[in-house]
Amino acid sequence: MKTNYKIILYLLPIVLLFTTCRKNTTKPADQHFYYYLTKEQLNKTPYFTNPAFDTLTYISNQNDTLIFAKIGTDSLWYEVGDYDPSGSGDKFYHYQQLRNRYATLKGEGKFEVVQMKLTSDGVPDQVKIVFGSLFFYATDNRIGTKNGNIFYDSLLIKNMVYNKVTKYYHNRNQSLVGNCFLNESFGLINSNSISDSFSYFLIK
């Protein structure tokens, strides 16, 4: 019994040391940070705040008509991970994205709007508009301003005058593929495909 007792006394500090080391190496819980789109940002286009734009009608320069109806809004998250090899805990940053999906009620086309929160440090967020095979990116705080894009104080499009209009190119800078005209109140007013010479105009 004395021998067993001495063995226990000898092993006890080792067991306690092993247990303490295991506790100290336990990784802290992950941290998650969420960044949301603001009401001001969503008001940069009419698609998320104005029910009058749940149904959209466009007519082309060839007299084709496209009618789109909103069928849902998806809330998505863009995730960026900051992994800490020191074991102090990983951080995950989640940036909100809202996507409006539209059904095509008449004609053959596609329409989609995505409002994207990209970063939390003041870098401008974006709106992506898909029209058929074309897609346009607009920095949301520059819509309707003279900052960095081709801007018109007023522009006559299809016999209607629009104010504070900004011009954008397909996929940011592909001017030979297509372009569009956009403002805060009406969203995508006009889309132009250069390859097939098709232009579509919003009817409101």
N, C-alpha and C positions, 0 to 999 in steps of 0.2 A: 504493500500500500504506500509505504514511504517513497519507493522508487517512482510509482505512478504519480504521486503528489508532486515530486520534484520535476517530473517531465511536464506536468501541467503548468507549474510555475515558470518553467523555462519557455514553453511555447506561447503562453498568454501574451507577453509583450509583442511577439511577432504577429500574432493574430490581430491584436489591436492596431499595430502599425499598418498592416495590410488593409484593414477596414478603413482606416483614416485616409490612406492614399486613394482608395476607391472613391470615397466621398468627395475628396478634393478634385478629382478628375472628372466628376460628373459635369457634362456640358449644360450650360444654362439654356433656358427655353428660347426658341426663336422669337424675334421681335418683328411685328408686322405694322406697317404704316400705310394708311390709305389716303389718297388724294382724289377729291371729287371735282367734277365740273361745276362751275358756278352758274347761277341764274343769268348773270350778265353775259357769260360765254354762250349759253344756249340761245340767248336773244340775238346773237349775231346772224342767225338765219331764222326763217319762220317755221322750220320743219319740226321743232320740238316744243314750240310754245303756242303756235297759232293753228287751231283746228281747221281753219279755212284752207290750209295747205295739206290736209290729209288726202285730198284728191287733186291730182295735177293733170292738166291737159296741155299737150304740145302739138303744134301743127308745123309741118315741114314746108320748105320751099317747093316741094313736089306735091303739096296738098295731102300728104299722109298725116294721119292723126294718131297720136299716142295718148292713152289715158292710164295713169297709175293711181293706185289706191293703197294707202298705208295699211299694212296688216299686222304690224307689231313693232315694238321697240325692245331691243336686246341690251342688257347691261353687261358689258364685258370688262375684263381687267387685263392690263398690260403689266407684267411682273418683272421687276429687276431685283436680282439677288446680290447681296453683299456678304460674301462668305469670309468668316474670320478664322484663319488657321490657328490663332492663339488659344482658341477654345472659349472665348468670352461671349459667344453667342452670335449666330447669323442674323442678318437683318434683311427683310424683304419689303420692297416698296411696291405698292399696288396703285396703278393709275387708271382711273375710270375712262371707259369708252362707251358711248351710246350709239347704237346702230338702228336706224329706221329701215324696215323692210317694206317693199312695195310689190303688190301684184300688178301685172299688166292686164288691164281690162280690155284694151283695144290696141291693135297693132302688134308689132314685134319689137320689143325693146326691153330695156332694163333700167331701173332707177333705184339708187340706194344712197343714203346719207350716213356718214359716220363722224361723230364729234369725238375728238381724241384729246384726252389729257395725257401729255407726254412726260413732263418733268415737274418737279416741285420747286425749282430754283429760279422761276421767272422766265424761263425760255418759253416763247409763244407756243401755245397749243394750236391744233389744226382741225380743219373740217375737210373731209374727203367726200366728194360727190361723184358718183358713178352714173354715167348716162350712156347706155348702150355699151360700145367697146371703148369709150373714152372715160378717163377718170382725172379729176382735178383736185389739187390740194390748195387750200386757202388757209393762210395763217389767220387765226380768228380775230386777233386784235388789229389786223390790217384791212379787214373787209370794210369797205366804205370809207377808206382813208387814202391819203396820197403817199403813204409810207411804203416805198419799195416795189410797187406794181404799177401797171398802166392804169391810170385813174381818169375818170370823167366826172366832172361836176354834174352834168346832165347829158343824156344820150337818147337819141330817137331810135327806137327799135320797134319795127312792125307797127308804125303809126302811133306809138305811145312813148311819151317822154318818161325816162327813169332817172332818178337822182342818185348821186354818189355811187357810181358803177365802177367795178374793178374787173379788169380782164385777166384771165388765167389761161395757161397753156396745159395741154395734155401732159400728165406725169411731170408736172412742174415746169419743164423747159422745152418740150418737144413741140415747137411752134409749127412744124411742117406736118404734124399729125392732126392737131385739132386745137380749138380754143373755146372759151366760154366767157359770158358776161354775168356778173353776180352782184347783188346788193343785199343789204340787210332785210329790207321789207319784202322782197319777192324771191329771194334765193336765186336759183339758176334761171335767168331770164332767157338766155339764148345759148345753144350749143352748136358748134360748127365742126363737122368732120371734113378735113381737107382732102383726104384720099378719094372719097366718093362724092364730094361737093354737096353733101346734105347739111342743111341747117334746120334746126328746130327752134320754135319760138313758143314761149309760155303764153297761154291764153287764160286771162283772168278777167 
